[in-house]
Structures are given as C-alpha cells and as structure tokens.
Amino acid sequence: MPNKNPRQIELGKIHMGAKQLGIGKDQDLDAYQAMLWTAARVKSAGELSPQGRQKVIAHLKSRGAKFTRPRQNYQHRNPVSKQRQLSKIEETKIQALLVVLEAPWRYADSIAKRMYQVDSVHFCNKTQLNGVITALNKRAQNLLIKTLPIHFDPDFGVSNWGQAKLKAISRGYITHQAELDNNVQAMHQLKQWLEQQTATREAQETRQAQQPTRDIINQHMSQHASQTPKR
C-alpha cells in the first residue's frame, strides 16, 4: 500500500483536529469554514497551500487539538481482547451464583481479572468463562455449607456440596426435582430458604423483644383499672 503524500497527511490532521473541537465539516459546516477563513483566508481545506495547511494545523493545536497517536502498551497485552455476548444460560448461571454470594457483578469481573488478566467476564473465551463459573460455584457451595450449621441447623455437618444437597432435600429445604441436577439452581433455592428462615427468626426475635414492654403496659393498665373507684 503506497504511503500518503504530505498533503493528504496534513488534510487528515486538519479534519481530525476540527472534529476533536466539535467543528468538523460534518458537525458544523459554518464553524468549520469560519475556522479556515480565520486561519488561512479560505473556505475549503482543498484550497489551502502548504503554508496554509500548516497555519490551520497550528491554529487547531492552539485551540487544544491533539495530533499524536496514543502509544499502545503491548507488554501485557492479553490475547483475548474481543468482547463477546454471554449466552442466556451463562448469564443466568453467573447471576444466580452472585445472588447466593450476595455479591455484585463486578465480583465476577474481579475473578476473571485475577484468573485470566481480563477486565470483565465479557472478554473471556468459552474455556475461561467456564473457569470463572467453576470458581463462583465453589465459593457459593462453601458459603452455604458453612452457613447452614452455624445459623440454622447445628447438626447439619457435611464436608462437601453433594452431601449438603442430599441432606437439604431430605429435610425439605429444597425440593427434589430433576432440574436440581443443576447445582446452581439447587444453591439458589437453598439460598431462598435460608432468607425465609432469617426473616422468620428476625420476626420472632422482634416479638420477643417487644413482649416485656407489652407486659409492663398491660400490668400498668390493670393496676390503674383496679385503683379507679367504682361509681
């Protein structure tokens, strides 16, 4: 491919600089022509002499236009750079696991960055994305295994997720359906059960905390009624 001649390069700079300043030919023709007239007394860049082109470039620079290309750092360039659209299944799996972990989407991105040096799960290839989902899966399983015995069922003790799922099914915490072969769905269902238990327990604790106050009020009302003379 032949190199561009100086005239083409300079005209390219003029159009680029004008566009940066918001007065490109296709943005604001009147302002573009006014700029050319102010800098070199022409209405079209095609009419510029070599000296005129330099004057316009200098004028655009003085107004803040940049003509140097940013340097690209290839030292840590990752071979995976093209953003891809997650499938519905992939997106649903990740979202369900994040719900279990009570974590935002950027948590999955941070795992992708730590494991594969990419900024988002959207830059992972298929193999890398499976690796991120596996990591989320493992963390969600460990969280549920630890949460169950500590907060709700002291004798729940299990050493792995397979045992936890079977015991949760046997106790009715999650329903035994064919879809539960999908661990993510089972974990999500168990998480919902835990949240329901939490809400029930907090409501009971609130009622218990309020009971002494109610007893005092009832006692006071009874005393007041007994002290009131009958007519």
C-alpha positions in Angstrom: 0.0 0.0 0.0 1.6 3.3 -1.1 2.4 5.9 1.6 0.2 9.0 1.8 1.8 12.2 0.4 2.3 15.2 2.8 -0.8 17.0 1.5 -3.1 14.0 2.4 -1.5 13.7 5.9 -1.9 17.4 6.6 -5.5 17.5 5.4 -6.2 14.4 7.5 -4.8 16.3 10.6 -7.0 19.3 9.8 -10.2 17.2 9.6 -9.2 15.2 12.7 -8.4 18.4 14.7 -11.6 20.1 13.7 -13.6 17.1 14.7 -11.9 16.9 18.1 -13.0 20.6 18.7 -16.6 19.9 17.6 -16.3 21.9 14.4 -15.7 19.2 11.9 -17.1 19.6 8.4 -19.9 17.1 9.1 -20.6 18.6 12.5 -20.8 22.3 12.0 -20.0 23.4 8.5 -20.3 27.2 9.2 -18.0 27.0 12.1 -15.6 24.8 10.1 -15.4 27.3 7.3 -15.1 30.2 9.7 -12.1 28.5 11.3 -10.4 28.0 7.8 -11.1 31.7 7.0 -9.7 32.9 10.3 -6.5 30.8 10.0 -5.8 30.9 6.2 -8.5 33.0 4.5 -10.0 30.1 2.6 -13.4 28.4 2.7 -12.3 24.9 1.8 -9.3 22.8 3.0 -8.7 21.8 -0.6 -7.8 25.4 -1.4 -5.0 25.5 1.2 -1.4 25.9 0.1 1.3 24.0 2.1 1.9 27.1 4.2 -1.9 27.5 4.7 -2.2 23.9 5.9 0.5 24.5 8.5 -1.2 27.6 9.6 -4.5 25.8 10.1 -2.8 22.9 11.9 -1.1 25.4 14.2 -4.4 27.2 14.8 -6.2 23.9 15.7 -3.3 23.0 18.1 -3.6 26.4 19.8 -7.3 25.6 20.5 -6.5 22.2 22.1 -6.5 19.7 19.2 -4.1 16.7 19.6 -2.4 15.1 16.6 -0.2 12.4 18.2 -1.5 8.9 18.3 -1.6 7.4 21.9 1.2 4.8 22.5 0.0 1.3 22.8 1.4 -0.9 25.5 2.0 -4.3 24.2 4.0 -5.6 27.1 1.0 -7.0 28.9 -1.3 -7.4 26.0 -3.8 -10.2 26.5 -4.6 -12.3 23.5 -8.3 -12.2 24.5 -9.4 -8.7 23.6 -12.7 -9.1 21.8 -15.8 -8.6 23.8 -18.4 -11.4 23.5 -22.1 -11.6 24.3 -22.8 -14.0 27.1 -25.4 -16.7 26.3 -28.6 -16.6 28.3 -27.6 -19.7 30.2 -24.1 -18.3 31.1 -25.6 -15.0 32.2 -28.3 -16.7 34.3 -25.8 -19.0 36.0 -23.4 -16.2 36.9 -26.3 -14.0 38.2 -27.7 -16.9 40.3 -24.3 -17.6 41.9 -23.8 -13.9 42.7 -27.2 -13.9 44.4 -26.1 -16.8 46.6 -22.8 -15.0 47.4 -24.6 -11.7 47.9 -22.0 -10.1 45.6 -22.3 -7.5 42.7 -21.5 -8.3 39.1 -18.0 -6.7 39.4 -17.1 -9.6 41.8 -17.3 -12.0 38.8 -15.2 -9.5 36.8 -12.6 -9.4 39.5 -12.3 -13.2 39.4 -11.9 -13.1 35.6 -9.1 -10.5 36.0 -7.3 -12.4 38.7 -7.5 -15.7 36.8 -7.1 -14.6 33.2 -5.9 -11.0 33.3 -9.0 -9.6 31.5 -11.1 -6.7 32.7 -14.5 -8.4 32.5 -16.2 -11.8 32.0 -17.3 -10.4 28.7 -13.7 -10.7 27.5 -13.4 -14.3 28.4 -13.4 -17.1 25.8 -15.6 -20.1 26.4 -12.9 -22.0 28.4 -12.1 -19.0 30.6 -15.8 -18.3 31.3 -16.3 -21.9 32.4 -13.3 -21.4 34.8 -14.9 -18.3 36.3 -18.3 -20.1 36.7 -16.5 -23.0 38.4 -14.8 -20.6 40.8 -18.1 -18.9 41.7 -19.7 -22.3 42.0 -17.1 -23.5 44.5 -17.3 -20.3 46.6 -21.1 -20.5 46.7 -21.0 -24.1 47.8 -18.5 -23.4 50.6 -20.6 -20.4 51.8 -23.8 -22.5 52.0 -22.1 -25.4 53.7 -20.7 -23.0 56.4 -23.9 -21.0 56.7 -26.4 -23.9 57.4 -24.9 -25.4 60.6 -23.9 -22.0 62.1 -27.2 -20.2 61.8 -30.0 -22.8 61.4 -29.0 -26.4 61.9 -26.1 -27.2 64.3 -26.2 -30.9 63.4 -26.2 -30.3 59.6 -22.5 -31.0 59.4 -21.4 -32.1 56.0 -18.0 -32.0 54.2 -19.0 -31.3 50.6 -21.8 -29.9 48.5 -23.1 -33.3 47.3 -23.8 -34.3 50.9 -25.3 -30.9 51.7 -27.7 -31.0 48.7 -28.9 -34.6 49.6 -29.4 -33.6 53.3 -31.2 -30.4 52.3 -33.5 -32.4 50.0 -34.2 -34.9 52.8 -35.1 -32.2 55.2 -37.3 -30.3 52.8 -35.1 -27.2 52.5 -35.1 -27.7 48.7 -37.4 -29.8 46.5 -36.2 -33.0 44.8 -36.6 -32.3 41.1 -34.8 -33.4 38.1 -33.6 -29.8 37.5 -31.7 -29.9 40.7 -29.0 -31.8 38.9 -28.1 -28.3 38.0 -26.1 -27.3 41.2 -26.7 -23.6 40.5 -30.5 -23.9 40.7 -30.2 -26.0 43.9 -28.0 -23.5 45.5 -30.3 -20.7 44.5 -33.3 -22.5 46.0 -31.4 -23.2 49.3 -30.4 -19.6 49.5 -34.0 -18.5 49.2 -34.9 -21.0 52.0 -32.2 -19.5 54.2 -33.5 -16.0 53.6 -37.0 -17.1 54.6 -35.7 -18.7 57.8 -33.8 -15.5 58.5 -36.9 -13.3 58.1 -38.9 -15.7 60.3 -36.2 -15.7 63.0 -35.9 -11.9 63.0 -39.7 -11.5 63.3 -39.7 -13.9 66.3 -36.8 -12.0 68.0 -38.6 -8.7 67.4 -41.8 -10.1 69.0 -39.8 -11.4 72.0 -38.0 -8.1 72.4 -41.3 -6.3 72.5 -43.1 -8.7 74.9 -41.7 -7.3 78.1 -42.8 -3.8 77.1 -46.3 -5.1 76.4 -46.4 -6.9 79.8 -45.5 -3.7 81.6 -48.2 -1.8 79.7 -50.8 -4.5 80.5 -49.8 -4.6 84.1 -50.0 -0.8 84.4 -53.4 -0.7 82.8 -54.6 -3.5 85.2 -53.3 -1.6 88.2 -54.9 1.6 87.0 -58.2 -0.2 86.5 -58.2 -1.7 90.0 -57.4 1.7 91.6 -60.2 3.5 89.8 -63.1 3.8 92.3 -66.3 2.3 91.1 -69.4 4.5 90.9 
